[in-house]
Amino acid sequence: MTQPNNPPAKQPVTPKDAAAMILLRDPADPKVFWVKRAKTLAFMANYHAFPGGQRDAGDAGITILNAEDMPDAVMRVTAIREIFEETGVLIARGVEKITAERRAALRDEFHSGQIPFKDLLEREGLTLDASLLVETPRWVTPATSPRRYNTRFFAAWLPEGQETEIIPGELEDGEWLRPREALQKWIDGDCVIVTPIFCAIQAMAEGVEDFAERMKTTSQEERDHLERRVQFRYGVFLCPLRTPTIPPATHTNCYIIGGDEMVVIDPGSPYPDQQAVLDHVVARFIAQGKRFREIIITHLHPDHIGGVTHLAEKFNLPVAAHRLTAEAINGEVRVDRFIEDGDLIELAEGATGLTWRLRAMWTPGHARGHLSFHEERTGSLLTGDCVVGFGTVVIAPPEGNMNDYLASLRRYLELPRLTALMPGHGPVIADARGRIEEYIAHRHVREKQIINAMQAGANTIPQMVKAIYTDVPEAMHQLAEMSVLAHLEKLEGEARVVRRGDEFTAV
């Protein structure tokens, strides 16, 4: 697949306006409320977050007091409406006169679409007041994301006499806990959160009083830096870098992992502007006293090794990879050390006493020398290109092998602790086992489709692709043909398909 030497970045998706509510209770012993998003959602599935959602057209028509000089006052309306819809908490003047039973009935009425929020407020004699909310810094989803939101975050105390209630649907669960407890759950690997949630929780863990004002003192430069190396897990940083990869992906995820000692996994971009981004991130860590041990390669494909030589030379770092990968890229990238199946890489942090334990897994299928890394303490699994954040993986013979690939996926499921997948492309996957099982099921479905196509008269690979991949543009059919070939080789090995030249017949 040819690419321009340094193609311009793809035009980012325009962010949609959204609002989120940081709900607090018990001023003497402050606790914060967060929710777990449903596994079925297309965006941030199974992540922990604050309640919130997109702006509705009707929000602009709702009056809110004390907002005359506030920019985007309507977003406070959005936050109040969303917290009511998702948790049943109603933040308004006059709400104290409404019983808990009545509030629940109002929520049901609103939730079912029987009455607009504006009409509900007017009928019940309630008034929204901007002074009941404290604004915290807003965040815009990074340009690398396929879905983007311009989110205003607000904080408010739970009104006296009210409780939260999650109705299963878009949200799976909700929980009150002290900010330090929330932070510890994240450190232990019990949840996946994004940068805005982490920053708020961290600020509140240092003290809830004036936490919003303290957050506002963070410079835009520092906020940009936080998004250049997103910390999905404590000590696990993701740097998405634009690479000559296969659509729909546009970036390859480079990971930096560790505490006092760190490793870099898959610095894949060959483009100078992207290499400069990673250089800056690495230099910042070094300035903080971190030491980089080595660069690790998961597999041989160009979008995973394109920046290895540059980074190795700039920071004088050795390179490690599986023996088969080293043989395949010999003469292109220097490999100083071989990593074998079962090898353990330990990276300690003295201040916290934590150790990151990266257990190497030889997981062929997408590539013969493919490595995955299981971080044993938190259950995080760096999957390379065995599992990606959107779509499925191309298995292209002879480098790719479907039997090996399915065996690698099944091996993932045998891990004793598996909490999140850190893929080579796309977002981190919080429903780890669910996604792996989905991948295996997808391959079985595709196999049945191939057999059915042969039984219906499609005997060549192009005929099978045309019959099966009806929702895929023809420009992508060459890649589809590779995956079909991988399935056919598996079926042939199982004596379920007979091959004669370029034609295949189901047995």
Residue, then its C-alpha position, 0 to 999 in steps of 0.5 A: m500500500t503506497q502512501p505520500n511521503n508525509p500526507p496531511a492529517k485527515q480533517p478531524v471530525t467536528p466536535k458536538d456540544a456536550a455537558a457532564m456533571i460532577l455530582l458531589r455529596d457529604p461535604a464533611d467527607p466528600k464523595v463523588f458520583w461516577v457511572k459505568r457506561a454500558k458495554t453496548l455503546a459505540f463510544m467509550a463502552n464500559y468506561h467509567a465517566f461522569p453523567g452527561g450527554q449531548r446538547d438538545a435543541g430544546d435546551a436553548g429555550i429553557t431559562i436559567l437564572n444568574a447566567e447573563d454574563m456566562p458564555d454558553a449558558v445553555m450548556r448548564v441547562t444541558a448538564i442539569r437535564e442530563i443529570f436528571e435523565e440519567t440519575g433522577v437528581l433534579i437540581a433546581r430552585g423549588v425542588e425541595k417541595i417535591t417528594a421523592e415519589r413525585r420526582a421519580a414519576l416526573r423522571d419516568e414521564f420525561h424519560s418516556g418522552q411524554i413531556p419536554f424538560k421545559d414544560l416539566l419545569e414550568r408545570e412543577g414551578l421549578t427554576l434553573d439557577a446557574s449559581l448552583l453549578v461550578e464550572t470546571p475546565r472544558w475538554v475537547t475530544p482529541a482529533t484522532s477520535p472518530r467521535r468528538y465532543n466539546t464537553r463542558f464540565f460542571a460540579a454541583w452538590l447533591p440536593e438535600g433529600q435526593e438520591t441517585e438511581i441508574i436505570p439500566g440502558e446507556l449506563e450499567d451502574g453508578e457509584w458514590l466513593r471518595p475521590r481517593e478511592a476512585l483514584q485507587k480503583w484506577i491505579d489498581g486497574d479496576c476501571v478505564i477513564v479518559t483524561p478529563i475524568f482523571c484530571a478531575i478525580q486527581a484534583m478532588a483527591e487533593g481536596v474537594e474545596d476549590f478543586a475546580e479553580r485549581m484545575k483552571t490554573t493548568s496551562q493549555e500547553e500542559r492540557d495539550h501534553l496530557e492529550r498527546r500521551v493519554q494515561f488510560r492506566y497509571g503508568v500506561f501512556l498512549c500516543p496516537l501517531r499518524t501512520p501509513t496504515i490501512p483504513p479506517a485506521t489513520h493512526t498507530n498507537c505508540y505506548i509508553i509504560g513504566g515508572d522510574e524505568m520506561v519502555v516504548i512500544d511501537p513508535g510506528s510513524p515515519y513522518p517527521d511531524q509525528q516523530a517530533v510529537l513523540d520526541h517531545v513526550v519522551a523528552r518530557f519524561i526524561a526531564q522528570g527523571k525517568r529512564f528509558r530502557e528500550i524500544i519494543i516492536t510488536h510485529l514487522h508491519p511498516d505502520h509499527i516500525g516506521g519511527v523505531t530507528h529515529l527514536a533509537e538514534k535520537f535517545n540512544l535506545p536499544v531495540a527488542a523484538h521477537r526473533l521472527t520479526a528481527e529476521a524479517i526486518n533485518g537490514e531495515v531496523r536494527v534489533d538488539r535483543f530477542i523477546e521470547d514467549g513468556d519473558l518478563i519485563e519488570l519496570a518499578e517505581g520507587a515512590t509508589g512501590l508499584t511494579w509494571r510486569l509485562r509478560a510477553m506472549w508470542t501471538p502469531g496469526h496476524a504476523r509470524g513474530h507477533l508479540s502481545f504484552h500482558e501487564e499482570r498487575t492491572g490485567s491490561l493487555l497490549t494486543g498489537d494488531c491481534v485486536v484493534g479498537f474498531g473493525t477487525v484484523v486483516i489476516a494476510p497469508p503467507e505472513g498471516n495464518m488463521n489457525d494461529y490467529l484463532a489460537s492466539l485469541r483463545r490464549y488471551l481468554e485463558l489469562p487469569r486477569l484481563t481488564a482492558l485491551m490496549p490495541g495497536h489502532g483505535p480506542v482502548i477497549a474496556d470490555a476485554r473478554g467481550r471483544i475477544e469473544e466477539y472476534i472469535a465469533h466473527r471469524h466463525v460467522r465468516e467461515k460459514q459465509i465462505i462455505n455457503a458461498m461455495q455451495a451457492g456456486a462461488n468457487t474463486i476468491p473474487q467471487m466469494v468476496k463479491a458475494i460476502y463483502t457486500d457492505v465493503p467498498e470495492a477498493m478494499h476487496q483486495l484486503a478482503e481477498m487476503s482474509v478469505l484466502a486465510h480462511l480457505e487455507k484453514l478449511e483446506g487443512e481441516a479437509r473441509v475444502v478442496r483446492r484445484g488451482d484457483e478454485f475451491t470446493a466445499v467438501 
